[in-house]
Amino acid sequence: MRRDVNGVTKSRFEMFSNSDEAVINKKLPKELLLRIFSFLDVVTLCRCAQVSRAWNVLALDGSNWQRIDLFDFQRDIEGRVVENISKRCGGFLRKLSLRGCLGVGDNALRTFAQNCRNIEVLNLNGCTKTTDATCTSLSKFCSKLRHLDLASCTSITNMSLKALSEGCPLLEQLNISWCDQVTKDGIQALVRGCGGLKALFLKGCTQLEDEALKYIGAHCPELVTLNLQTCLQITDEGLITICRGCHKLQSLCASGCSNITDAILNALGQNCPRLRILEVARCSQLTDVGFTTLARNCHELEKMDLEECVQTHLPNIKVHAYFAPVTPPPSVGGSRQRFCRCCIIL
């Protein structure tokens, strides 16, 4: 049989398109078909919608569109597409990624916020047309929002953080990396209304000072992940406040914060026993003394980035004993696998 570009035989395609009384539609109840469709990705759902009228209704049912990732179509996505999706999905949509969709702006996102009020995870990373107006819309309509990624949305200011604080009290994860207009005033407003934050990414927010970290330490006891890479004005004073107020901290990136010293390593060792990941590349004032204290107290450490820490030699520390995971035993029987388990899964 001749096949079309999607690998579907012509006669089989015609069977579905010519009649909604196809065998599969007769044998299976619509509820079961709808359940099957719920496991399909965006592309497959769109293809199914072209098979027949019955499948069009099922494939485009809002319950099938609870999680949407449009990254693969970023060059083609315009505002009207987001508006149409929001109208189609409505309250069903829980997770949407528009990462890299440069054509999406505030107007489309306002319509989205109005229609999709149950959204919990929203990724706008690289949506450079996004401004404070979008965060105002999210604050007004999306009170269930938990994860928000605004990385590289460089028009974002303190007004956005204030709006999120007022309307999104459930926020747990926020990424405003490279939003370099944000200052301590925005951080202060954010943490006062979003005290349940667990992950905060502030990479490249170069205007932030120690005062901003003091607000985080005072209001975010649940914080687990903090990224301060290249926040050049940060010193020991601010980070020590984080250590004392955020005892659940597991991951800290302070790479490029060249003002910090061993005082930070001591504070982490004394206050953050759950620490797993520490990145302090280019922090040249750190020495062996500080890392010795850290290693003795933070027994769950798994990863450290010490690139260009020129004063650190660790001559008396058995680094592998502290940080390296257990080496897996060689496979029994047969030749050794070429790929690790993660590579096989992916």
C-alpha positions in Angstrom: 0.0 0.0 0.0 1.2 3.5 -0.7 2.2 5.5 2.4 1.9 9.3 2.9 4.7 11.4 4.5 3.7 10.4 8.0 4.0 6.7 7.4 0.2 6.1 7.5 -1.2 3.9 4.7 -3.6 5.7 2.4 -6.5 3.2 2.8 -6.2 3.3 6.6 -6.2 7.1 6.6 -9.3 7.1 4.3 -11.0 4.6 6.6 -10.9 7.1 9.5 -11.5 10.2 7.5 -14.5 9.0 5.5 -16.4 7.7 8.5 -16.5 8.4 12.2 -18.0 4.9 12.6 -14.6 3.3 12.3 -14.1 0.0 14.2 -12.0 1.6 16.9 -14.7 4.2 17.6 -17.4 1.5 17.8 -15.4 -0.9 20.0 -13.9 1.6 22.5 -15.9 4.1 24.5 -15.0 7.8 24.1 -13.8 8.0 27.7 -11.2 5.3 27.0 -10.1 6.9 23.7 -9.8 10.2 25.5 -7.6 8.5 28.2 -5.4 7.1 25.4 -5.0 10.5 23.8 -3.9 11.9 27.1 -0.5 10.2 26.7 0.2 11.7 23.3 2.5 14.7 22.6 1.5 17.9 20.9 2.5 16.8 17.4 0.7 13.5 17.6 -2.4 15.1 19.0 -2.5 17.5 16.1 -2.1 14.6 13.7 -4.9 12.7 15.3 -7.1 15.7 15.1 -6.9 15.4 11.3 -8.0 11.8 11.2 -11.8 12.2 11.6 -14.4 14.5 13.1 -14.7 12.2 16.1 -11.0 12.2 16.7 -10.8 15.9 16.1 -13.1 16.4 19.1 -11.2 14.0 21.3 -7.7 15.1 20.4 -8.5 18.8 20.9 -10.3 18.2 24.2 -8.8 20.5 26.8 -8.1 17.6 29.2 -5.4 16.4 26.8 -3.5 19.7 26.9 -2.5 19.9 30.5 1.2 20.0 29.8 2.5 21.8 26.7 6.1 22.4 25.6 6.5 24.5 22.5 10.3 24.8 22.5 10.7 22.8 19.3 8.5 25.2 17.5 9.9 28.4 19.1 10.6 30.1 15.7 7.0 29.6 14.6 5.2 30.5 17.7 3.5 33.9 17.6 1.1 35.6 20.1 -2.0 34.4 18.4 -0.9 30.8 18.8 -0.6 31.2 22.5 -4.0 32.9 22.6 -5.6 30.1 20.7 -4.0 27.5 22.9 -5.2 29.3 26.1 -8.8 29.4 24.7 -8.7 25.7 23.8 -7.1 24.5 27.1 -8.7 26.9 29.6 -8.6 25.7 33.1 -7.1 22.3 32.2 -3.6 23.7 31.4 -1.2 23.2 34.3 2.2 23.4 32.6 3.4 25.5 29.7 6.8 26.1 28.2 7.4 28.9 25.8 11.1 28.9 26.2 12.8 30.7 23.4 9.5 31.9 21.8 10.7 35.4 20.8 7.4 36.3 19.1 5.3 36.1 22.3 4.6 39.3 24.1 2.5 40.9 26.9 -0.8 41.0 25.0 -0.8 37.3 24.3 0.3 36.4 27.8 -2.5 38.5 29.3 -5.1 36.5 27.3 -3.3 33.4 28.4 -3.4 34.4 32.1 -7.1 35.2 31.8 -8.0 31.9 30.3 -5.6 29.5 32.1 -6.1 30.4 35.7 -5.0 27.0 37.0 -1.5 27.2 35.5 1.2 26.0 37.9 4.4 25.9 35.9 5.2 28.6 33.3 8.5 28.9 31.4 9.1 32.2 29.6 12.9 31.8 29.4 14.2 33.9 26.6 10.8 35.5 25.8 12.5 38.9 25.4 9.3 40.8 24.6 8.0 40.0 28.1 7.8 43.0 30.5 6.3 43.9 33.9 2.9 43.8 32.3 3.0 40.0 32.0 3.8 39.6 35.7 1.0 42.0 36.5 -1.4 39.7 34.5 -0.1 36.6 36.2 -0.5 38.2 39.6 -4.1 39.1 38.8 -5.3 35.8 37.3 -2.9 33.0 38.2 -2.8 32.6 42.0 -1.9 28.9 41.7 1.4 29.6 40.0 4.3 27.6 41.6 7.2 27.7 39.1 8.0 30.7 36.9 11.1 31.1 34.6 11.8 34.6 33.4 15.5 34.1 32.7 16.8 36.6 30.1 13.6 38.6 30.1 15.7 41.7 30.5 12.8 44.2 30.7 11.7 42.7 34.0 12.1 45.1 36.9 11.2 45.3 40.6 7.6 46.0 39.7 7.3 42.4 38.5 8.5 41.0 41.7 6.2 43.2 43.7 3.2 42.0 41.5 4.2 38.3 42.0 4.4 38.8 45.7 0.9 40.2 45.8 -0.8 37.7 43.6 1.2 34.4 43.6 1.7 33.4 47.2 2.3 29.7 46.3 5.4 30.5 44.3 8.1 28.0 45.0 10.6 28.4 42.2 11.6 31.6 40.4 14.3 32.2 37.8 15.1 35.8 37.0 18.7 35.2 35.8 20.1 38.0 33.7 17.2 40.3 34.7 19.8 42.9 35.6 17.3 45.7 36.5 16.2 43.9 39.6 17.6 45.4 42.9 17.3 44.7 46.6 13.9 46.4 46.7 12.4 43.9 44.3 13.8 41.0 46.3 12.4 42.5 49.5 8.9 42.7 48.0 9.1 39.2 46.6 10.1 37.3 49.7 7.6 39.1 52.0 4.8 37.6 49.9 6.4 34.4 48.7 7.9 33.0 51.9 7.6 29.4 50.6 10.3 29.8 47.9 12.4 26.7 47.5 14.5 27.7 44.5 15.7 31.1 43.5 17.9 31.7 40.5 19.5 35.2 40.4 22.4 34.6 38.1 23.7 37.8 36.4 21.5 40.1 38.6 24.5 42.4 39.0 22.7 45.1 41.0 22.0 42.8 44.0 23.9 43.6 47.2 24.1 41.9 50.6 21.0 43.6 51.7 19.0 41.5 49.2 20.4 38.3 50.7 19.5 39.4 54.2 15.8 39.6 53.1 16.0 36.1 51.6 17.6 34.7 54.8 15.0 36.3 57.0 11.9 35.2 55.0 12.7 32.0 53.1 13.4 29.2 55.6 12.4 26.6 53.0 15.0 27.6 50.4 16.8 24.6 48.9 18.5 26.1 45.8 20.1 29.5 45.4 22.1 30.7 42.4 24.1 33.9 42.7 26.6 33.4 39.9 28.3 36.7 38.8 26.4 38.7 41.4 29.7 40.7 41.9 28.6 42.9 44.8 27.9 39.9 47.1 30.2 39.5 50.1 30.5 37.3 53.2 28.0 39.4 55.1 25.1 38.6 52.9 25.9 34.9 52.4 26.3 34.3 56.1 22.8 35.6 56.6 21.6 33.0 54.0 23.4 30.2 55.8 21.9 31.2 59.2 18.3 31.5 57.9 18.2 28.8 55.3 19.2 25.5 57.0 17.6 23.4 54.3 20.0 24.7 51.6 21.2 21.9 49.3 22.6 23.8 46.3 24.5 27.0 46.3 26.2 28.7 43.3 28.4 31.7 44.1 30.7 31.4 41.1 32.2 34.7 40.2 31.4 36.2 43.6 35.1 37.1 44.1 34.6 38.9 47.4 33.7 35.9 49.4 36.2 34.2 51.8 36.6 31.2 54.0 33.9 32.7 56.3 31.3 31.4 53.9 32.6 27.9 54.0 32.6 28.0 57.8 29.1 29.3 57.8 27.9 26.6 55.4 29.6 23.9 57.5 28.0 25.1 60.7 24.4 25.8 59.4 23.7 23.8 56.2 24.4 20.1 56.9 22.2 19.1 53.9 24.4 20.9 51.3 25.0 18.7 48.2 26.2 21.1 45.6 28.6 24.0 46.0 29.9 26.0 43.0 32.5 28.7 43.8 34.5 28.9 40.6 36.7 32.0 40.4 36.4 32.7 44.1 40.2 33.0 44.6 40.1 34.0 48.3 38.9 30.6 49.4 41.6 28.3 51.0 42.2 24.8 52.2 41.3 25.8 55.8 37.7 26.7 54.8 37.2 23.6 52.7 38.5 21.4 55.5 35.7 22.8 57.8 33.1 22.3 55.1 34.1 18.7 54.4 34.0 17.8 58.1 30.4 19.0 58.6 28.6 18.6 55.2 28.7 14.9 54.7 26.2 14.9 51.9 28.3 16.9 49.5 28.2 15.4 46.0 29.6 18.1 43.7 32.0 21.0 44.0 33.2 23.5 41.3 36.5 25.0 42.4 37.7 26.2 39.0 40.3 28.9 39.4 40.3 28.8 43.2 44.0 29.3 42.9 44.7 29.2 46.7 43.0 25.9 47.1 45.2 22.8 46.9 43.5 20.5 49.5 46.8 18.6 50.2 45.5 17.0 53.4 41.9 16.2 52.3 40.9 12.9 50.7 38.5 14.5 48.3 37.1 11.3 46.9 36.3 10.1 50.4 34.1 13.1 50.9 32.5 13.8 47.6 32.8 11.0 45.0 29.8 8.6 44.6 30.4 4.9 45.1 32.0 3.4 42.0 29.6 0.9 40.4 30.8 -2.7 40.2 31.8 -4.0 36.8 29.0 -5.8 34.9 28.9 -9.5 35.6 29.1 -11.6 32.4 29.3 -10.3 28.9 31.2 -7.3 27.7 31.1 -4.0 29.5 28.3 -1.6 28.4 29.3 1.3 26.3 26.8 3.7 27.9 25.8 4.5 31.4 22.2 3.9 32.6 21.2 7.5 32.1 22.3 7.4 28.5 20.4 4.2 27.8 17.2 5.8 29.3 17.6 8.9 27.3 
